[in-house]
Amino acid sequence: MNKEHLQFGRLALHGGLVTGGAQAVRMAIQFVSVVVLARLLAPEDFGLVASVSPIVAFVGLFQNLGLQQAVIQRKEITERQLNQVFWISTLVGLVCTAVVVALSPAVAAFYGDRRMTAIAIAAALPLLLGSLAALPLALMNRHLKFGQLALNDVCAAFAGLLVTATAAWFGMGYWSLVIGPAASASLALIAAWLSTRWMPGRPEFRVDRDIISFGANLTGFNLVNFLSRNLDNILIGKFSGPVELGYYDRAYKLLLFPLQNITQPLSRVMIPLMSRIQEEKARFRDIYLRTNWLLAMITMPGIAALTMAAAPTVSILFGEKWLPVAPIFTWLGVASLMQPVSSTTGWIFICQGETKTMFRWGIYSSLTTVVAFMVGLQWGAVGLAAAYAVSGYILRLPVLAWLLQRLGPVSAGDFLLVQGLFLGSALVAWLGYGQLPESLTGTSDTLALGSAICLNYAVALVFAFALRQPRQVLLDVLKRGLSALRR
């Protein structure tokens, strides 16, 4: 058993390091993309594409009906089942692409802008490409080929940035934001098939009921979660116009989008590994908590620092013309403080096959989010972001903790302790930031941001070392890092 534990730990460490390294590169690419494109394109360009993106992404939720995760989660799966999953995913991808094309005139009529017809049609292409790549990617994930997955992701992200920036440089405006993702999806598709060399058999469109049930509930969760996450773009675009949506989109991309780029690749490592030990409850809980202590330590102080220095951050990255982004960015920062850890609770649901419970949670979470959007919209994008942040702490976080307590093996206390420790450190750092001399916070944007970052991570380290479990996690990471350097 000790040997098995050691092998599992090595797999997790290797997968985490490879995925983390690749994700750091992807985040750097995303960061460069946000900054560079903000200087090459106008707010209206982002607003036009952001108005269409939720509709395209919504249809894309049905690309593979959750079957990709089912392939990863199942202990055993036959070649025939894989073939069935591929052909169903392909058929659904074709249908999704056709639906977006058919809806494109209605999208343009809804927003009152003819340009959106062509934008929607062009944006539908990655849907088909993504469904063709779904099964090869699932097989790579199932077989723990984290290195190849990471390499493919980095190459696709770089290609997307290169194509988008080049098109923007040559004056293609909002079209550059559509062409880039299509190029990225094309490269990802080619790389996935070359990496797996799996070949489908004759078309077959029947799948076992348990696989369909798992995927249907997961798709249902993704559906209601998507509605709550993207209704903000639709409402702002409809009632406040593309310029204010452009400001909101930049704030979202600068903060919440990079967080998704952390948790999604981490899920790629954790879901197949934790699915293998789903029946070993104590081990399952320990691995989940160790991962989240480290994740929270890395992300939450950084989010807090950017939030309290919102105006300097926006000024440095985008320039002064984008300063209206700062108050939106602040409230989204408050909302996103709890999201790195909250988003990983999906591992608990998926790895234990509890996608039905996950779907029900998604319905509640989405309804409360939509109500918050409606309440806050009367104050524009800033009010919408504020309502989203406040409702998260009052209406969603306690209910999610209660669900975890019922499901196990991670308790509500486990979950809230991770969140509470670093929320507390952020509050102390915020109070301390207000007491810093003006020479550190008011004379230079760079110095103000640097001070916020140093202060938040320093306070977070003090808080982490005050408790046994996060202290052990940090010391273990330090030990492993030093050992790797020696080797």
DRENZA-390825 format. One record per residue (C-alpha): residue in three letters; x, y, z. Coordinates in pm, whole numbers. Example, Ala and Ser with C-alpha at 12.3 -4.5 7.8 and 13.67 -1.06 7.14 Angstrom:
residues 2
+--------+--------+--------+--------+
: residu :     xx :     yy :     zz :
+--------+--------+--------+--------+
:    ALA :   1230 :   -450 :    780 :
:    SER :   1367 :   -106 :    714 :
+--------+--------+--------+--------+
This chain:
residues 487
+--------+--------+--------+--------+
: residu :     xx :     yy :     zz :
+--------+--------+--------+--------+
:    MET :      0 :      0 :      0 :
:    ASN :    288 :    235 :     77 :
:    LYS :    432 :    167 :   -266 :
:    GLU :     93 :    239 :   -423 :
:    HIS :     63 :    563 :   -228 :
:    LEU :    413 :    663 :   -341 :
:    GLN :    331 :    589 :   -706 :
:    PHE :      7 :    784 :   -682 :
:    GLY :    190 :   1077 :   -526 :
:    ARG :    447 :   1075 :   -803 :
:    LEU :    176 :   1068 :  -1068 :
:    ALA :     -2 :   1358 :   -902 :
:    LEU :    320 :   1553 :   -858 :
:    HIS :    433 :   1491 :  -1215 :
:    GLY :     93 :   1577 :  -1357 :
:    GLY :     66 :   1885 :  -1139 :
:    LEU :    412 :   2012 :  -1228 :
:    VAL :    369 :   1954 :  -1600 :
:    THR :     20 :   2098 :  -1609 :
:    GLY :    113 :   2384 :  -1379 :
:    GLY :    414 :   2475 :  -1592 :
:    ALA :    210 :   2466 :  -1911 :
:    GLN :    -65 :   2665 :  -1748 :
:    ALA :    183 :   2928 :  -1635 :
:    VAL :    286 :   2965 :  -1999 :
:    ARG :    -79 :   2979 :  -2110 :
:    MET :   -157 :   3241 :  -1849 :
:    ALA :    140 :   3445 :  -1967 :
:    ILE :      8 :   3416 :  -2322 :
:    GLN :   -340 :   3517 :  -2203 :
:    PHE :   -194 :   3808 :  -2009 :
:    VAL :     -1 :   3928 :  -2312 :
:    SER :   -314 :   3884 :  -2523 :
:    VAL :   -528 :   4095 :  -2290 :
:    VAL :   -271 :   4375 :  -2279 :
:    VAL :   -169 :   4374 :  -2645 :
:    LEU :   -519 :   4348 :  -2788 :
:    ALA :   -644 :   4626 :  -2561 :
:    ARG :   -393 :   4854 :  -2731 :
:    LEU :   -466 :   4734 :  -3085 :
:    LEU :   -846 :   4723 :  -3071 :
:    ALA :  -1125 :   4952 :  -2954 :
:    PRO :  -1370 :   4875 :  -2671 :
:    GLU :  -1648 :   4836 :  -2930 :
:    ASP :  -1457 :   4552 :  -3099 :
:    PHE :  -1449 :   4353 :  -2774 :
:    GLY :  -1811 :   4440 :  -2705 :
:    LEU :  -1931 :   4314 :  -3042 :
:    VAL :  -1764 :   3976 :  -3005 :
:    ALA :  -1852 :   3952 :  -2634 :
:    SER :  -2219 :   4004 :  -2728 :
:    VAL :  -2213 :   3701 :  -2959 :
:    SER :  -1983 :   3476 :  -2755 :
:    PRO :  -2239 :   3375 :  -2488 :
:    ILE :  -2483 :   3250 :  -2751 :
:    VAL :  -2215 :   3048 :  -2929 :
:    ALA :  -2077 :   2913 :  -2604 :
:    PHE :  -2426 :   2824 :  -2483 :
:    VAL :  -2493 :   2606 :  -2785 :
:    GLY :  -2143 :   2461 :  -2741 :
:    LEU :  -2239 :   2322 :  -2401 :
:    PHE :  -2409 :   2039 :  -2586 :
:    GLN :  -2098 :   1953 :  -2790 :
:    ASN :  -2037 :   1614 :  -2629 :
:    LEU :  -2321 :   1586 :  -2373 :
:    GLY :  -2075 :   1533 :  -2087 :
:    LEU :  -1948 :   1213 :  -2247 :
:    GLN :  -1586 :   1333 :  -2239 :
:    GLN :  -1584 :   1335 :  -1858 :
:    ALA :  -1766 :   1002 :  -1852 :
:    VAL :  -1483 :    845 :  -2051 :
:    ILE :  -1232 :    980 :  -1798 :
:    GLN :  -1427 :    892 :  -1482 :
:    ARG :  -1526 :    530 :  -1561 :
:    LYS :  -1300 :    256 :  -1426 :
:    GLU :  -1354 :     42 :  -1737 :
:    ILE :  -1469 :    132 :  -2088 :
:    THR :  -1476 :    -77 :  -2405 :
:    GLU :  -1359 :      6 :  -2754 :
:    ARG :  -1718 :    -11 :  -2876 :
:    GLN :  -1827 :    243 :  -2616 :
:    LEU :  -1545 :    476 :  -2723 :
:    ASN :  -1660 :    450 :  -3084 :
:    GLN :  -2017 :    528 :  -2981 :
:    VAL :  -1904 :    831 :  -2781 :
:    PHE :  -1703 :    963 :  -3076 :
:    TRP :  -1986 :    943 :  -3329 :
:    ILE :  -2243 :   1093 :  -3095 :
:    SER :  -2005 :   1379 :  -3012 :
:    THR :  -1944 :   1440 :  -3382 :
:    LEU :  -2315 :   1440 :  -3463 :
:    VAL :  -2391 :   1678 :  -3178 :
:    GLY :  -2108 :   1907 :  -3292 :
:    LEU :  -2256 :   1927 :  -3640 :
:    VAL :  -2599 :   2003 :  -3499 :
:    CYS :  -2459 :   2273 :  -3268 :
:    THR :  -2278 :   2442 :  -3557 :
:    ALA :  -2593 :   2438 :  -3770 :
:    VAL :  -2799 :   2580 :  -3483 :
:    VAL :  -2564 :   2877 :  -3439 :
:    VAL :  -2569 :   2948 :  -3813 :
:    ALA :  -2950 :   2933 :  -3812 :
:    LEU :  -2971 :   3163 :  -3509 :
:    SER :  -2727 :   3424 :  -3641 :
:    PRO :  -2996 :   3654 :  -3796 :
:    ALA :  -3194 :   3642 :  -3469 :
:    VAL :  -2881 :   3733 :  -3272 :
:    ALA :  -2825 :   4035 :  -3495 :
:    ALA :  -3189 :   4139 :  -3461 :
:    PHE :  -3177 :   4107 :  -3081 :
:    TYR :  -2883 :   4345 :  -3054 :
:    GLY :  -2991 :   4562 :  -3347 :
:    ASP :  -2656 :   4526 :  -3527 :
:    ARG :  -2625 :   4352 :  -3866 :
:    ARG :  -2255 :   4285 :  -3816 :
:    MET :  -2335 :   4017 :  -3561 :
:    THR :  -2484 :   3782 :  -3822 :
:    ALA :  -2147 :   3722 :  -3983 :
:    ILE :  -1966 :   3722 :  -3647 :
:    ALA :  -2195 :   3448 :  -3513 :
:    ILE :  -2153 :   3231 :  -3825 :
:    ALA :  -1774 :   3257 :  -3812 :
:    ALA :  -1766 :   3190 :  -3438 :
:    ALA :  -1955 :   2860 :  -3487 :
:    LEU :  -1662 :   2683 :  -3656 :
:    PRO :  -1472 :   2600 :  -3331 :
:    LEU :  -1782 :   2411 :  -3210 :
:    LEU :  -1742 :   2146 :  -3476 :
:    LEU :  -1364 :   2134 :  -3433 :
:    GLY :  -1402 :   2094 :  -3058 :
:    SER :  -1642 :   1799 :  -3084 :
:    LEU :  -1410 :   1621 :  -3326 :
:    ALA :  -1127 :   1660 :  -3071 :
:    ALA :  -1333 :   1560 :  -2765 :
:    LEU :  -1266 :   1185 :  -2762 :
:    PRO :   -891 :   1201 :  -2837 :
:    LEU :   -851 :   1457 :  -2559 :
:    ALA :  -1052 :   1237 :  -2320 :
:    LEU :   -833 :    936 :  -2402 :
:    MET :   -515 :   1134 :  -2340 :
:    ASN :   -655 :   1249 :  -2008 :
:    ARG :   -772 :    900 :  -1911 :
:    HIS :   -428 :    757 :  -1983 :
:    LEU :   -262 :   1038 :  -1782 :
:    LYS :    -68 :   1181 :  -2077 :
:    PHE :    -36 :   1515 :  -1902 :
:    GLY :    283 :   1618 :  -2080 :
:    GLN :    136 :   1581 :  -2428 :
:    LEU :   -185 :   1754 :  -2324 :
:    ALA :     14 :   2042 :  -2180 :
:    LEU :    228 :   2079 :  -2492 :
:    ASN :    -79 :   2077 :  -2717 :
:    ASP :   -251 :   2340 :  -2503 :
:    VAL :     47 :   2575 :  -2509 :
:    CYS :     93 :   2545 :  -2886 :
:    ALA :   -278 :   2606 :  -2950 :
:    ALA :   -284 :   2909 :  -2718 :
:    PHE :     25 :   3061 :  -2878 :
:    ALA :   -114 :   3006 :  -3228 :
:    GLY :   -439 :   3174 :  -3129 :
:    LEU :   -258 :   3477 :  -2988 :
:    LEU :    -29 :   3505 :  -3290 :
:    VAL :   -313 :   3492 :  -3541 :
:    THR :   -535 :   3730 :  -3340 :
:    ALA :   -260 :   3988 :  -3284 :
:    THR :   -149 :   3972 :  -3648 :
:    ALA :   -503 :   4022 :  -3773 :
:    ALA :   -556 :   4312 :  -3532 :
:    TRP :   -226 :   4471 :  -3640 :
:    PHE :   -341 :   4465 :  -4003 :
:    GLY :   -661 :   4646 :  -3909 :
:    MET :   -913 :   4362 :  -3915 :
:    GLY :  -1080 :   4492 :  -3598 :
:    TYR :  -1334 :   4265 :  -3435 :
:    TRP :  -1272 :   3996 :  -3699 :
:    SER :   -935 :   3927 :  -3540 :
:    LEU :  -1114 :   3813 :  -3222 :
:    VAL :  -1304 :   3551 :  -3426 :
:    ILE :  -1020 :   3431 :  -3649 :
:    GLY :   -779 :   3365 :  -3361 :
:    PRO :   -997 :   3112 :  -3172 :
:    ALA :  -1067 :   2925 :  -3497 :
:    ALA :   -694 :   2892 :  -3562 :
:    SER :   -634 :   2775 :  -3206 :
:    ALA :   -912 :   2513 :  -3226 :
:    SER :   -780 :   2384 :  -3559 :
:    LEU :   -431 :   2329 :  -3421 :
:    ALA :   -571 :   2165 :  -3106 :
:    LEU :   -774 :   1922 :  -3318 :
:    ILE :   -477 :   1822 :  -3534 :
:    ALA :   -249 :   1778 :  -3231 :
:    ALA :   -506 :   1564 :  -3043 :
:    TRP :   -550 :   1318 :  -3328 :
:    LEU :   -177 :   1295 :  -3400 :
:    SER :   -108 :   1230 :  -3031 :
:    THR :   -359 :    946 :  -2980 :
:    ARG :   -372 :    788 :  -3327 :
:    TRP :   -707 :    639 :  -3227 :
:    MET :   -931 :    558 :  -3520 :
:    PRO :  -1311 :    532 :  -3509 :
:    GLY :  -1509 :    238 :  -3645 :
:    ARG :  -1832 :    249 :  -3838 :
:    PRO :  -2086 :    506 :  -3716 :
:    GLU :  -2289 :    393 :  -3414 :
:    PHE :  -2521 :    621 :  -3220 :
:    ARG :  -2618 :    420 :  -2911 :
:    VAL :  -2447 :    456 :  -2572 :
:    ASP :  -2498 :    272 :  -2242 :
:    ARG :  -2763 :    427 :  -2018 :
:    ASP :  -2531 :    486 :  -1723 :
:    ILE :  -2285 :    681 :  -1940 :
:    ILE :  -2569 :    889 :  -2082 :
:    SER :  -2710 :    955 :  -1734 :
:    PHE :  -2371 :   1068 :  -1601 :
:    GLY :  -2315 :   1294 :  -1901 :
:    ALA :  -2670 :   1432 :  -1903 :
:    ASN :  -2652 :   1549 :  -1542 :
:    LEU :  -2309 :   1700 :  -1599 :
:    THR :  -2435 :   1876 :  -1911 :
:    GLY :  -2734 :   2002 :  -1712 :
:    PHE :  -2500 :   2152 :  -1453 :
:    ASN :  -2283 :   2310 :  -1720 :
:    LEU :  -2595 :   2449 :  -1885 :
:    VAL :  -2740 :   2626 :  -1581 :
:    ASN :  -2394 :   2734 :  -1467 :
:    PHE :  -2325 :   2882 :  -1807 :
:    LEU :  -2651 :   3075 :  -1806 :
:    SER :  -2560 :   3243 :  -1479 :
:    ARG :  -2202 :   3312 :  -1588 :
:    ASN :  -2293 :   3467 :  -1924 :
:    LEU :  -2623 :   3642 :  -1867 :
:    ASP :  -2422 :   3939 :  -1742 :
:    ASN :  -2272 :   3992 :  -2089 :
:    ILE :  -2611 :   3967 :  -2256 :
:    LEU :  -2780 :   4209 :  -2014 :
:    ILE :  -2503 :   4468 :  -2029 :
:    GLY :  -2478 :   4442 :  -2407 :
:    LYS :  -2855 :   4482 :  -2446 :
:    PHE :  -2923 :   4760 :  -2193 :
:    SER :  -2589 :   4944 :  -2157 :
:    GLY :  -2438 :   4904 :  -2504 :
:    PRO :  -2115 :   4758 :  -2649 :
:    VAL :  -1881 :   5021 :  -2499 :
:    GLU :  -1973 :   4947 :  -2138 :
:    LEU :  -1974 :   4575 :  -2220 :
:    GLY :  -1623 :   4620 :  -2357 :
:    TYR :  -1514 :   4763 :  -2019 :
:    TYR :  -1683 :   4478 :  -1835 :
:    ASP :  -1532 :   4220 :  -2071 :
:    ARG :  -1178 :   4349 :  -2011 :
:    ALA :  -1229 :   4341 :  -1633 :
:    TYR :  -1362 :   3986 :  -1653 :
:    LYS :  -1085 :   3866 :  -1883 :
:    LEU :   -816 :   4022 :  -1667 :
:    LEU :   -928 :   3852 :  -1346 :
:    LEU :  -1186 :   3573 :  -1368 :
:    PHE :  -1075 :   3424 :  -1699 :
:    PRO :   -717 :   3356 :  -1579 :
:    LEU :   -863 :   3182 :  -1272 :
:    GLN :  -1054 :   2947 :  -1499 :
:    ASN :   -728 :   2880 :  -1679 :
:    ILE :   -585 :   2758 :  -1347 :
:    THR :   -869 :   2535 :  -1228 :
:    GLN :   -959 :   2377 :  -1561 :
:    PRO :   -615 :   2226 :  -1634 :
:    LEU :   -581 :   2130 :  -1268 :
:    SER :   -910 :   1943 :  -1305 :
:    ARG :   -753 :   1757 :  -1593 :
:    VAL :   -501 :   1612 :  -1349 :
:    MET :   -717 :   1568 :  -1042 :
:    ILE :  -1034 :   1413 :  -1187 :
:    PRO :   -871 :   1102 :  -1342 :
:    LEU :   -647 :   1055 :  -1037 :
:    MET :   -918 :   1107 :   -774 :
:    SER :  -1160 :    888 :   -970 :
:    ARG :   -920 :    599 :   -913 :
:    ILE :   -944 :    636 :   -533 :
:    GLN :  -1311 :    736 :   -507 :
:    GLU :  -1381 :    448 :   -266 :
:    GLU :  -1091 :    535 :    -32 :
:    LYS :  -1265 :    819 :    150 :
:    ALA :   -987 :    926 :    391 :
:    ARG :   -730 :    933 :    112 :
:    PHE :   -973 :   1113 :   -118 :
:    ARG :  -1031 :   1384 :    145 :
:    ASP :   -661 :   1425 :    223 :
:    ILE :   -559 :   1471 :   -141 :
:    TYR :   -842 :   1714 :   -208 :
:    LEU :   -757 :   1931 :     94 :
:    ARG :   -381 :   1931 :     33 :
:    THR :   -440 :   2042 :   -326 :
:    ASN :   -677 :   2319 :   -220 :
:    TRP :   -456 :   2455 :     57 :
:    LEU :   -182 :   2501 :   -200 :
:    LEU :   -420 :   2638 :   -464 :
:    ALA :   -564 :   2892 :   -220 :
:    MET :   -219 :   3000 :   -104 :
:    ILE :   -109 :   3065 :   -462 :
:    THR :   -421 :   3238 :   -594 :
:    MET :   -617 :   3413 :   -319 :
:    PRO :   -349 :   3661 :   -199 :
:    GLY :   -279 :   3756 :   -560 :
:    ILE :   -647 :   3818 :   -630 :
:    ALA :   -673 :   4029 :   -314 :
:    ALA :   -369 :   4234 :   -415 :
:    LEU :   -503 :   4309 :   -763 :
:    THR :   -842 :   4396 :   -615 :
:    MET :   -713 :   4649 :   -363 :
:    ALA :   -487 :   4807 :   -628 :
:    ALA :   -744 :   4796 :   -909 :
:    ALA :   -683 :   5143 :  -1053 :
:    PRO :   -302 :   5107 :  -1068 :
:    THR :   -340 :   4761 :  -1222 :
:    VAL :   -572 :   4883 :  -1498 :
:    SER :   -357 :   5190 :  -1563 :
:    ILE :    -39 :   4984 :  -1596 :
:    LEU :   -184 :   4715 :  -1820 :
:    PHE :   -437 :   4897 :  -2036 :
:    GLY :   -358 :   5266 :  -2011 :
:    GLU :   -559 :   5552 :  -1862 :
:    LYS :   -833 :   5538 :  -2127 :
:    TRP :   -945 :   5211 :  -1964 :
:    LEU :   -976 :   5347 :  -1607 :
:    PRO :  -1359 :   5299 :  -1610 :
:    VAL :  -1271 :   4929 :  -1585 :
:    ALA :  -1129 :   4976 :  -1230 :
:    PRO :  -1453 :   4977 :  -1021 :
:    ILE :  -1589 :   4680 :  -1217 :
:    PHE :  -1258 :   4504 :  -1165 :
:    THR :  -1274 :   4570 :   -790 :
:    TRP :  -1611 :   4405 :   -742 :
:    LEU :  -1525 :   4111 :   -966 :
:    GLY :  -1212 :   4072 :   -754 :
:    VAL :  -1421 :   4050 :   -438 :
:    ALA :  -1638 :   3786 :   -606 :
:    SER :  -1344 :   3585 :   -735 :
:    LEU :  -1167 :   3555 :   -399 :
:    MET :  -1372 :   3248 :   -311 :
:    GLN :  -1383 :   3097 :   -658 :
:    PRO :  -1050 :   2908 :   -682 :
:    VAL :  -1150 :   2673 :   -400 :
:    SER :  -1525 :   2672 :   -471 :
:    SER :  -1468 :   2568 :   -833 :
:    THR :  -1277 :   2256 :   -728 :
:    THR :  -1582 :   2115 :   -548 :
:    GLY :  -1684 :   1985 :   -888 :
:    TRP :  -1411 :   1722 :   -846 :
:    ILE :  -1595 :   1584 :   -543 :
:    PHE :  -1922 :   1552 :   -735 :
:    ILE :  -1775 :   1415 :  -1058 :
:    CYS :  -1523 :   1168 :   -914 :
:    GLN :  -1788 :   1010 :   -692 :
:    GLY :  -2043 :    994 :   -973 :
:    GLU :  -2271 :   1248 :   -802 :
:    THR :  -2348 :   1456 :  -1110 :
:    LYS :  -2720 :   1454 :  -1022 :
:    THR :  -2647 :   1639 :   -697 :
:    MET :  -2410 :   1865 :   -890 :
:    PHE :  -2690 :   1950 :  -1134 :
:    ARG :  -2926 :   2044 :   -851 :
:    TRP :  -2658 :   2266 :   -696 :
:    GLY :  -2609 :   2430 :  -1034 :
:    ILE :  -2979 :   2516 :  -1059 :
:    TYR :  -2976 :   2687 :   -719 :
:    SER :  -2649 :   2868 :   -786 :
:    SER :  -2768 :   2992 :  -1124 :
:    LEU :  -3104 :   3116 :   -996 :
:    THR :  -2944 :   3321 :   -719 :
:    THR :  -2688 :   3462 :   -961 :
:    VAL :  -2955 :   3564 :  -1213 :
:    VAL :  -3157 :   3738 :   -940 :
:    ALA :  -2842 :   3925 :   -834 :
:    PHE :  -2780 :   4036 :  -1193 :
:    MET :  -3133 :   4169 :  -1226 :
:    VAL :  -3105 :   4363 :   -900 :
:    GLY :  -2766 :   4512 :   -980 :
:    LEU :  -2827 :   4596 :  -1347 :
:    GLN :  -3006 :   4920 :  -1265 :
:    TRP :  -2665 :   5061 :  -1162 :
:    GLY :  -2494 :   4945 :  -1479 :
:    ALA :  -2197 :   4712 :  -1508 :
:    VAL :  -2055 :   4822 :  -1171 :
:    GLY :  -2381 :   4749 :   -991 :
:    LEU :  -2414 :   4412 :  -1161 :
:    ALA :  -2062 :   4311 :  -1054 :
:    ALA :  -2129 :   4428 :   -697 :
:    ALA :  -2455 :   4234 :   -671 :
:    TYR :  -2282 :   3923 :   -803 :
:    ALA :  -2008 :   3952 :   -541 :
:    VAL :  -2237 :   4010 :   -243 :
:    SER :  -2480 :   3732 :   -337 :
:    GLY :  -2194 :   3486 :   -365 :
:    TYR :  -2098 :   3519 :      0 :
:    ILE :  -2452 :   3540 :    136 :
:    LEU :  -2650 :   3296 :    -81 :
:    ARG :  -2411 :   3049 :   -244 :
:    LEU :  -2108 :   2983 :    -28 :
:    PRO :  -2302 :   2858 :    281 :
:    VAL :  -2528 :   2632 :     73 :
:    LEU :  -2230 :   2478 :   -110 :
:    ALA :  -2066 :   2404 :    227 :
:    TRP :  -2387 :   2236 :    346 :
:    LEU :  -2401 :   2017 :     34 :
:    LEU :  -2042 :   1904 :     84 :
:    GLN :  -2121 :   1812 :    443 :
:    ARG :  -2408 :   1589 :    325 :
:    LEU :  -2207 :   1428 :     46 :
:    GLY :  -1866 :   1379 :    213 :
:    PRO :  -1589 :   1291 :    260 :
:    VAL :  -1487 :   1661 :    259 :
:    SER :  -1682 :   1836 :    535 :
:    ALA :  -1828 :   2186 :    550 :
:    GLY :  -1567 :   2272 :    812 :
:    ASP :  -1284 :   2157 :    583 :
:    PHE :  -1415 :   2368 :    297 :
:    LEU :  -1488 :   2682 :    500 :
:    LEU :  -1156 :   2669 :    684 :
:    VAL :   -961 :   2690 :    358 :
:    GLN :  -1178 :   2977 :    237 :
:    GLY :  -1191 :   3157 :    572 :
:    LEU :   -819 :   3153 :    641 :
:    PHE :   -725 :   3341 :    326 :
:    LEU :  -1032 :   3564 :    325 :
:    GLY :   -918 :   3668 :    672 :
:    SER :   -563 :   3731 :    554 :
:    ALA :   -698 :   3942 :    266 :
:    LEU :   -902 :   4152 :    508 :
:    VAL :   -600 :   4212 :    734 :
:    ALA :   -385 :   4301 :    431 :
:    TRP :   -653 :   4543 :    307 :
:    LEU :   -656 :   4719 :    644 :
:    GLY :   -276 :   4734 :    640 :
:    TYR :   -266 :   4865 :    283 :
:    GLY :   -472 :   5165 :    390 :
:    GLN :   -208 :   5248 :    651 :
:    LEU :     89 :   5241 :    415 :
:    PRO :    257 :   5577 :    344 :
:    GLU :    149 :   5761 :     31 :
:    SER :    501 :   5726 :   -108 :
:    LEU :    425 :   5355 :   -156 :
:    THR :     67 :   5375 :   -281 :
:    GLY :      5 :   5717 :   -433 :
:    THR :    311 :   5821 :   -631 :
:    SER :    363 :   5528 :   -868 :
:    ASP :    118 :   5274 :  -1005 :
:    THR :    390 :   5010 :  -1022 :
:    LEU :    497 :   5073 :   -663 :
:    ALA :    136 :   5065 :   -542 :
:    LEU :     68 :   4730 :   -710 :
:    GLY :    399 :   4586 :   -589 :
:    SER :    324 :   4694 :   -232 :
:    ALA :    -20 :   4530 :   -244 :
:    ILE :    124 :   4204 :   -375 :
:    CYS :    405 :   4185 :   -118 :
:    LEU :    173 :   4275 :    169 :
:    ASN :    -94 :   4018 :     77 :
:    TYR :    144 :   3727 :     34 :
:    ALA :    333 :   3815 :    352 :
:    VAL :     14 :   3821 :    560 :
:    ALA :   -113 :   3503 :    392 :
:    LEU :    209 :   3319 :    479 :
:    VAL :    176 :   3421 :    843 :
:    PHE :   -183 :   3296 :    849 :
:    ALA :    -91 :   2969 :    672 :
:    PHE :    195 :   2886 :    909 :
:    ALA :    -33 :   2948 :   1208 :
:    LEU :   -236 :   2632 :   1125 :
:    ARG :    -95 :   2280 :   1116 :
:    GLN :   -244 :   2151 :    790 :
:    PRO :   -153 :   2441 :    555 :
:    ARG :    187 :   2463 :    728 :
:    GLN :    255 :   2095 :    652 :
:    VAL :    146 :   2138 :    291 :
:    LEU :    376 :   2437 :    236 :
:    LEU :    671 :   2268 :    405 :
:    ASP :    613 :   1953 :    199 :
:    VAL :    608 :   2154 :   -125 :
:    LEU :    928 :   2331 :    -19 :
:    LYS :   1093 :   1999 :     65 :
:    ARG :    994 :   1844 :   -266 :
:    GLY :   1109 :   2151 :   -456 :
:    LEU :   1452 :   2149 :   -291 :
:    SER :   1483 :   1776 :   -355 :
:    ALA :   1399 :   1824 :   -723 :
:    LEU :   1658 :   2102 :   -751 :
:    ARG :   1925 :   1878 :   -597 :
:    ARG :   1847 :   1604 :   -849 :
+--------+--------+--------+--------+
